[in-house]
Amino acid sequence: MDEKKLAAQQLCQRIQRLLGADASVYCWEPMSRHTTFGIGGPADCFVEVKTEQALRRLWMDCCRKGHEPLIIGAGSNLLVRGGGIRGVVVKLTGVFSAVEVVGERVLAGAAAALKEVASTACMAGLTGLEFAIGIPGSIGGAVYMNAGAYGGQMADVVDRVRVLTEDGDYCEWSQKDLGFDYRRSSLQDGSHVIVRVAFGLHSGDAEQIKATMEDYTLRRAAKQPLDLPSAGSVFKRPPGHYVGAMVEAAGLKGVRVGGAQVSEKHAGFIVNRGGASAKDVLELIELVQTEIRKKYAVDLETELKVVGED
């Protein structure tokens, strides 16, 4: 066993002893299993944390040793390089997946899927989350980046967020504390972990809510390459432009680098046609950015979080 794998194994054994039954620990875990792109090298120590107490213990232990853990959700906006991730990667499970309705509020753990939360609101006759029905990913990631679609966004419906701060304390932030803007929140400015979100919704007609969600689902299926692994829309929308239309007009629709391709169905997406590497994706992104800059004098900014070693 080489030194890198031995160090990873020792780290995993220590973390398992620290957390016990409150977590499941995996050594040298392929991150391709945990991203919607299906891309990524191994994480030294991949930890599925089931309770708030275990999350705090793990967070404080890692920070004391100078290695803040990487918290991931459904991996829908994540690109992991082929060399993988040194240190600890944390995926929230257990209590962090719970969803409940209290009056006109939906309370959801950060690991709950957006689709599940939107469906729960629909069944309770609560309106406001219709836009979220087809957005891939988890609640934590969606709030962190203020995800949105069809004219709606997290900023419109989030009431309060429970977070673990960089000091290891649990506290609640109001909607005003979150500093929402286009595809961002103030949570991106520091080391904070979202653990639970309260959505403030309104009573509505359950049948109409359901019909709206079905319409959004059909529209998404008709326009987006849902049959291939991707990370959703790759680029943020620049003011006054639509990314897909620009990329298509630049003649880049269907262009490939290795296993990565600008989607033939929606040019705002990059898909994994099979065997794509992070290097393929990043080279294709750079190609698109260069061509769009030449043609439109527009700098495309990605929505992806890129992590790991080459």
C-alpha positions as CSV (number, residue, x, y, z in Angstrom):
1,M,0.0,0.0,0.0
2,D,1.4,3.4,-1.0
3,E,1.9,6.2,1.6
4,K,-1.1,8.2,0.3
5,K,-3.5,5.3,0.7
6,L,-2.1,4.3,4.1
7,A,-2.6,7.9,5.4
8,A,-6.1,7.8,4.1
9,Q,-6.8,4.5,5.8
10,Q,-5.4,5.8,9.1
11,L,-7.5,9.0,8.8
12,C,-10.7,7.0,8.2
13,Q,-10.1,4.7,11.2
14,R,-9.6,7.7,13.4
15,I,-12.8,9.4,12.2
16,Q,-14.8,6.2,12.6
17,R,-13.6,6.0,16.2
18,L,-14.5,9.6,16.8
19,L,-18.1,9.4,15.4
20,G,-19.0,5.8,16.1
21,A,-22.5,4.8,15.0
22,D,-23.5,8.4,14.1
23,A,-21.6,8.1,10.8
24,S,-20.5,5.8,8.0
25,V,-16.9,6.2,6.9
26,Y,-15.5,5.1,3.5
27,C,-11.8,5.1,2.5
28,W,-10.6,6.1,-0.9
29,E,-14.2,6.6,-2.1
30,P,-14.6,7.4,-5.8
31,M,-16.2,10.9,-6.1
32,S,-17.7,9.9,-9.4
33,R,-20.3,8.1,-7.4
34,H,-21.4,11.3,-5.7
35,T,-21.6,13.8,-8.5
36,T,-24.3,14.1,-11.1
37,F,-21.5,14.5,-13.7
38,G,-20.3,11.0,-12.8
39,I,-16.8,12.4,-12.7
40,G,-14.1,12.5,-10.0
41,G,-11.2,10.8,-8.4
42,P,-11.1,9.3,-4.9
43,A,-11.7,11.1,-1.6
44,D,-9.3,10.1,1.2
45,C,-12.1,9.9,3.8
46,F,-15.7,10.1,2.8
47,V,-18.1,10.4,5.8
48,E,-21.8,10.1,5.8
49,V,-22.9,12.0,8.9
50,K,-26.3,11.2,10.5
51,T,-26.7,13.6,13.4
52,E,-25.9,17.3,14.3
53,Q,-23.8,16.2,17.3
54,A,-21.6,14.1,15.0
55,L,-21.3,16.9,12.4
56,R,-20.1,19.3,15.1
57,R,-17.6,16.8,16.5
58,L,-16.2,16.1,13.0
59,W,-16.1,19.8,12.0
60,M,-14.2,20.8,15.1
61,D,-11.8,17.9,14.9
62,C,-10.9,18.7,11.3
63,C,-10.6,22.4,11.9
64,R,-8.3,21.9,14.9
65,K,-6.1,19.9,12.7
66,G,-6.1,22.7,10.0
67,H,-8.1,20.8,7.4
68,E,-11.6,22.1,7.0
69,P,-13.8,19.3,5.6
70,L,-15.6,19.6,2.2
71,I,-19.3,19.5,2.7
72,I,-21.3,18.2,-0.4
73,G,-24.9,17.7,-1.2
74,A,-26.2,15.8,-4.2
75,G,-23.1,16.8,-6.2
76,S,-25.2,18.5,-8.8
77,N,-23.0,21.6,-9.1
78,L,-19.7,19.9,-8.4
79,L,-16.8,18.9,-10.6
80,V,-14.0,16.8,-9.0
81,R,-10.7,16.6,-10.7
82,G,-9.2,13.2,-11.4
83,G,-6.6,13.2,-8.6
84,G,-9.4,13.2,-6.1
85,I,-9.7,15.0,-2.7
86,R,-7.2,14.9,0.1
87,G,-8.7,15.0,3.6
88,V,-12.3,14.6,4.6
89,V,-15.5,14.9,2.5
90,V,-18.8,15.1,4.3
91,K,-22.2,14.1,3.0
92,L,-25.2,14.7,5.3
93,T,-27.7,11.9,5.8
94,G,-30.0,10.7,8.6
95,V,-31.7,13.6,10.4
96,F,-30.5,16.0,7.7
97,S,-32.9,14.3,5.1
98,A,-36.1,14.9,7.2
99,V,-38.9,17.0,5.7
100,E,-42.0,18.1,7.6
101,V,-44.9,20.6,7.3
102,V,-45.8,22.9,10.1
103,G,-48.7,25.2,9.3
104,E,-47.6,27.2,6.2
105,R,-44.0,26.3,6.6
106,V,-42.0,23.4,5.3
107,L,-39.0,22.4,7.4
108,A,-36.3,20.5,5.5
109,G,-32.9,19.1,6.3
110,A,-30.1,20.3,4.1
111,A,-29.7,16.8,2.6
112,A,-33.4,16.6,1.5
113,A,-33.8,16.6,-2.3
114,L,-35.4,19.7,-3.8
115,K,-37.9,17.6,-5.7
116,E,-39.0,15.9,-2.5
117,V,-39.5,19.2,-0.6
118,A,-41.4,20.7,-3.5
119,S,-43.7,17.6,-3.7
120,T,-44.3,17.7,0.0
121,A,-45.4,21.4,-0.3
122,C,-47.7,20.4,-3.1
123,M,-49.3,17.6,-1.2
124,A,-49.9,20.0,1.7
125,G,-51.5,22.6,-0.6
126,L,-48.7,25.1,-0.1
127,T,-47.6,27.3,-3.0
128,G,-44.2,29.0,-3.6
129,L,-41.9,26.0,-4.3
130,E,-43.3,25.0,-7.7
131,F,-40.2,26.4,-9.5
132,A,-38.0,23.9,-7.6
133,I,-39.7,20.7,-8.8
134,G,-37.1,19.9,-11.5
135,I,-34.0,21.4,-10.1
136,P,-31.5,18.7,-9.3
137,G,-29.7,18.7,-6.0
138,S,-30.3,19.1,-2.3
139,I,-31.8,21.9,-0.2
140,G,-28.5,23.0,1.3
141,G,-26.8,23.5,-2.0
142,A,-29.8,25.2,-3.4
143,V,-30.0,27.8,-0.6
144,Y,-26.2,28.2,-0.6
145,M,-26.2,29.3,-4.3
146,N,-29.8,30.7,-4.4
147,A,-30.9,28.3,-7.1
148,G,-33.8,29.2,-9.2
149,A,-35.9,28.4,-12.3
150,Y,-39.1,29.6,-14.1
151,G,-39.0,33.0,-12.4
152,G,-38.6,31.7,-8.9
153,Q,-35.6,31.4,-6.6
154,M,-34.7,30.3,-3.1
155,A,-34.6,33.9,-1.9
156,D,-38.3,34.2,-2.5
157,V,-39.3,31.4,-0.1
158,V,-36.5,30.9,2.5
159,D,-37.6,32.1,5.9
160,R,-34.8,30.9,8.2
161,V,-31.7,28.7,8.0
162,R,-30.0,26.8,10.8
163,V,-26.3,26.7,10.2
164,L,-23.2,25.4,11.9
165,T,-20.7,28.3,12.0
166,E,-17.0,28.1,11.5
167,D,-16.6,28.3,15.3
168,G,-18.6,25.1,15.8
169,D,-21.8,26.8,17.0
170,Y,-25.3,26.2,15.8
171,C,-27.4,29.3,15.1
172,E,-30.3,30.6,13.0
173,W,-30.1,33.1,10.2
174,S,-33.1,35.1,9.0
175,Q,-33.8,35.7,5.3
176,K,-32.2,39.1,5.6
177,D,-29.0,37.7,7.1
178,L,-28.5,35.5,4.0
179,G,-27.7,38.4,1.6
180,F,-29.3,36.7,-1.4
181,D,-28.3,37.8,-4.9
182,Y,-28.3,36.1,-8.3
183,R,-26.8,32.6,-7.7
184,R,-25.2,33.6,-4.5
185,S,-25.8,34.1,-0.7
186,S,-23.7,35.4,2.1
187,L,-23.1,31.8,3.1
188,Q,-20.5,31.7,0.4
189,D,-18.4,34.3,2.2
190,G,-17.4,32.1,5.1
191,S,-17.2,28.6,6.5
192,H,-20.8,27.8,7.3
193,V,-22.7,24.5,7.0
194,I,-26.4,24.6,6.3
195,V,-28.2,21.9,8.3
196,R,-31.9,22.9,8.1
197,V,-34.1,25.3,6.2
198,A,-37.5,26.7,7.0
199,F,-39.6,27.8,4.0
200,G,-42.4,30.3,4.4
201,L,-45.1,29.4,1.9
202,H,-48.8,30.2,1.4
203,S,-52.0,28.1,1.1
204,G,-53.0,27.5,-2.4
205,D,-55.0,25.2,-4.6
206,A,-53.3,21.8,-4.5
207,E,-54.6,20.8,-8.0
208,Q,-53.3,24.0,-9.5
209,I,-49.9,23.7,-7.7
210,K,-49.7,20.1,-9.1
211,A,-50.6,21.2,-12.6
212,T,-47.9,23.9,-12.5
213,M,-45.3,21.4,-11.4
214,E,-46.3,19.0,-14.1
215,D,-46.0,21.8,-16.7
216,Y,-42.5,22.7,-15.5
217,T,-41.4,19.0,-15.4
218,L,-42.6,18.5,-19.0
219,R,-40.9,21.7,-20.2
220,R,-37.6,20.8,-18.6
221,A,-37.7,17.3,-20.1
222,A,-38.4,18.8,-23.5
223,K,-35.5,21.3,-23.4
224,Q,-32.8,19.8,-21.2
225,P,-30.5,16.7,-21.7
226,L,-31.8,14.8,-18.7
227,D,-30.8,11.5,-20.3
228,L,-27.1,12.2,-19.9
229,P,-24.9,13.0,-16.8
230,S,-24.3,16.7,-16.4
231,A,-24.1,19.4,-13.7
232,G,-27.1,21.3,-15.0
233,S,-26.6,24.7,-16.5
234,V,-22.8,25.4,-16.6
235,F,-22.8,29.2,-16.9
236,K,-24.4,32.0,-15.0
237,R,-26.7,34.0,-17.2
238,P,-25.0,37.3,-18.1
239,P,-27.2,40.5,-18.1
240,G,-29.1,40.9,-21.4
241,H,-28.1,37.5,-22.8
242,Y,-29.2,33.8,-22.9
243,V,-26.2,31.5,-22.6
244,G,-27.7,28.6,-24.7
245,A,-28.6,30.9,-27.5
246,M,-25.2,32.5,-27.6
247,V,-23.3,29.2,-27.5
248,E,-25.5,27.8,-30.3
249,A,-25.1,30.9,-32.4
250,A,-21.3,30.6,-32.0
251,G,-21.5,27.2,-33.6
252,L,-20.5,25.3,-30.5
253,K,-23.5,23.1,-30.0
254,G,-22.4,19.5,-30.1
255,V,-18.6,20.3,-29.8
256,R,-16.6,17.8,-27.9
257,V,-13.4,17.5,-25.9
258,G,-12.8,13.9,-25.0
259,G,-15.9,12.6,-23.4
260,A,-17.4,16.0,-22.6
261,Q,-19.8,17.6,-25.0
262,V,-21.8,20.8,-25.3
263,S,-25.3,19.4,-25.3
264,E,-27.0,18.9,-28.6
265,K,-30.3,19.5,-26.9
266,H,-29.4,22.6,-24.9
267,A,-26.2,24.5,-25.5
268,G,-26.1,25.8,-22.0
269,F,-25.3,22.3,-20.7
270,I,-22.1,20.3,-20.9
271,V,-22.8,16.5,-20.7
272,N,-20.7,13.4,-20.1
273,R,-21.0,11.3,-23.2
274,G,-19.1,8.5,-21.5
275,G,-15.7,8.5,-19.8
276,A,-15.4,12.3,-19.6
277,S,-12.7,13.6,-17.2
278,A,-12.7,16.8,-15.3
279,K,-9.9,17.9,-17.6
280,D,-12.2,17.4,-20.6
281,V,-14.9,19.4,-19.0
282,L,-12.6,22.3,-18.0
283,E,-11.0,22.4,-21.5
284,L,-14.5,22.6,-23.1
285,I,-15.6,25.3,-20.7
286,E,-12.5,27.3,-21.6
287,L,-13.2,26.8,-25.3
288,V,-16.7,28.1,-24.9
289,Q,-15.7,31.1,-22.8
290,T,-13.0,32.0,-25.3
291,E,-15.3,31.8,-28.3
292,I,-18.1,33.7,-26.6
293,R,-15.7,36.4,-25.5
294,K,-14.5,36.8,-29.1
295,K,-18.0,36.9,-30.6
296,Y,-20.0,38.9,-27.9
297,A,-17.3,40.5,-25.7
298,V,-19.1,38.7,-22.8
299,D,-17.2,36.9,-20.1
300,L,-19.1,33.7,-19.1
301,E,-18.9,32.8,-15.4
302,T,-19.4,29.2,-14.4
303,E,-21.8,28.0,-11.7
304,L,-19.6,24.9,-11.0
305,K,-17.6,24.4,-7.9
306,V,-14.3,22.8,-9.0
307,V,-12.4,20.8,-6.4
308,G,-9.6,18.2,-6.0
309,E,-6.2,17.5,-7.4
310,D,-5.2,17.0,-11.0
